[in-house]
Amino acid sequence: MNARPCRTTSCDADGNERLPMFHRTIRVPASLWRAVKRRSADDGKAIRWVVDDALDAELPGLIDKLRKLGLRAEIADDKLVRLPMDDNVRGRILFGRRQTGLPAVLLLKLCLTRHCGGDLSD
């Protein structure tokens, strides 16, 4: 089956139709945005294809590495618990969130897993 010629932003370079495009506003470091625009210009591709290429090239390996660190999706039988906490604990967790961009609760679970020898994959 041959792909029909397509000359809209919803097609890739080979003329294959893609899902409709939309935009999301996110904060990225200025140096990263410059690098994305430079890659776009150097490769002669629209930024959406640079994003697509980055995900194809980096996401599978990144997922594997993060899972090896103990990150995983939530599962239905996760136990809802009340943890004792004070402002010092909360402040340190929020500091970690600001430094890494990871959710505070996830950082806390990773710290507890590493410190107590638990397993986030139960």
Secondary structure, DSSP 8 states (H G I E B T S, - for coil): -------STTB-TTS-B------------HHHHHHHHHHHHHHT--HHHHHHHHHHHHHHHHHHHHHHTT-----TT---------HHHHHHHHHHHHHH-S-HHHHHHHHHHHHHT--TT-
